[in-house]
């Protein structure tokens, strides 16, 4: 017999605006996972899955840790680099994982970021990767993810131009629904002079895609 219970009795209401740093509620998440198992027709007390709610809660805590981070912190420290104004700085193949907010299934891929510094200011390369993760590790859609990364880098670095390319594979597309396991999604977000200067944008895209020898 599958135990019967109600989320209304075990999960108090929480307003989204109440989320704050370190506000992840493990007991609430575990209770919700238990209810899902019951809804699927499973017995959450059987030996094989009795610890599944705890495991899932722990996994979700890792996957949404970006909710409790301020991406601006990673871009706050910049370095003087004389003569770099207008040069192109790029970081390719930043692996990331995110969580589709429509189905709560993962999507994962690579981010490619390029920017033109202004006023001889640059940021550490690791900070760019951490900025990607801070936005990726939360319930997301890929289009917004690219926009957020581009806006953060362009705004906080006061860059002349910024380009973000995301390539990823979505489990909500590959294992359900359309069931197209080889389908990839590619999005771009462009800011600054890259919007108006097509030649510069094309050059940056070629370099980000690894075709520097052809430029």
N, C-alpha and C positions, 0 to 999 in steps of 0.2 A: 504494500500500500504506500502510495506517495504521500508524504506529509503535506497538509494544507496549511497555508498561512497567508497573511496579507501584508504587502509592503506598507500599507497605511498604518499598521500597528507597530512596525519596527523601524520605519524611516521617517524622522521628522522633516518638515519642510525646511529647505535652505534656499535663500534667495541667491541667484548668481552673483549679485553685487557683494555678497558676504565673503566671497573667496578672497583669501589673503595669503601671503607667504606661509608655506608649511601648513596649509589648511586642508591637506588631503585627509579624508576621513576613512580610514581603513575599515573599521567596524561596519560603517554604513555601506561601503563598497562590497564587503564580504556578504552582508545580508542581501544585497541586491543580486549578487551572483548566485546565491543560494536560491533566490526566487526564480531566477532564469532557469536553473536546473530543474526546478519543480515544474515550471511552465513548459519545458521541453518533454516532460513526462518521465524524468529521471528521479531516482531516489537519492537525494544529496547525502544520505547517511550511509550509503553502501561503501564498502572498503575502498574501492578504486578511486572514488571522487570525493570522499568526505573532507579531504584537505584542499580540494580544488578552489573553493572561495578564497582561502588565504593566499594561494599561489596566484590567482588571477588578480587579486587586489594588489599584491606586490608588483606584478608585471605592469598593471595600469599605472601605478605610482611612478615607475620608471618612464613609461611612455608619455606621460603628461607633465613631467617635471618642469617643462618650459612655462607652464602656467604660473609657477611660483618664482620665476626669474624676471629680472628687468634687463632686456637685451641691451639697453643703453649703457649699462655698466661695462659691457665688453668693449664698447667703442669710446669710452670716456678718456682713456689714456692714449695720446697721440705722440708721435716723435717728429722732431725737426729733421728734415732731409733737404738740404739746400739744393736748388736746381731741379727738383722733381715736379714742379708745377707743370701740368699738361702732359706729363708722362703717363703711360698706361701701366697700372698695377693689376695683376689678376691672380686668382687662385682657382685652379681647376680640380675637378673630381673630388669635391667634398662630399663624402657619403653621408646620407641622412636617412632617418626613419621618422615617419609621422603616422597620424591616426586619422583616417577619413571620418569626418564628423557626421556623415550621413549613415554609415553602417558600422562605425567603430571597428573597422578592419584596417590593418596597416597598409601604408604605401611607402615605398622606399626607393631611393635612387641616388643621383648625384647632382650637386649644385656647382655651378661655375659662376664666379663673381669677378667683375672687372670694374675698376673706377679710375678716373683721372683726378689726382690730388689737386687741391688748391692751396695756395699760401704755404707751399713747402711742408705740408703736414701729411704724415702717413700713419697707419695703424699696424700693429703686429699681425702677421698672417694668421696666427692661432686665434686671434680675437674675431676674425671674420668667420672662421669655422664655428666658433662658439656662438656667434650671433645667429648663424644658420640653425644650429641646434636649439637655441632658445625659442625660436619661432616654430621650428618643426615639431618639437616635442610637446604637442598639445592637440586637441581636436582641431582639424584643419581641412581646408580644400587647397589644392595646389596653386590655383590662381591667386588666392589671397596670400599664401606663403611667399611666393615670389615678390609680390607687391610689398609686403612688410619688410622683407630683407632689403629690397632696393631702397625703400623710403628711409629705413634706419641708417644704412650706409651713406646714402646721398645727403641726408639731413645732418647727421651727427658729425660727419667728416667735412661737411660743406664742400663736397666734391663738385668738380666741374661737370662730370658725366659719370653715370653708373649704369651697369648692365648686369642683369642676373638671368641665367638660364637654368631651368630645372628640368631634369629628365628622370622620370620615375615610372614604376610599375605598381598598379593599384590592385590589391587583392579583391576589392569589391567588383572589379572588372574581370579578373582572371579566374576566380573560383566560384563565382555566382553570376546571376544576371546574364550578361552577354557571353560569359565563359570564353573569353579570348586571351589565353595564357601568354601570348607573345606581344600583346598590345602595350605600347609605351605611351606616356603622355609627356609632351614637351611644351613648356611655357617660357615666355620671356617677359622681363620687366625692364623698361628703359627710362632713364631719367637724364635731365640736363642736355648737354649739347649732342648726345647720342640720338636724341629725338629728332633734331633738325639736320644733323650731318650724317647722311646715309653712308657716305664713304667710310667715315670713322667707325660707324656702327658695324658695317660689314667687315672691316678689318678686325675689330674686337671679336666679332662672332667667329671669324675664321680661326683666330688664335685660341679662343676658348674651346673650339671644337678640335684643336690639335692639328690644324693644317698650317702651322706657321711657315713651313717651307714653301708653301704655295703663294705666300703673300709677297 
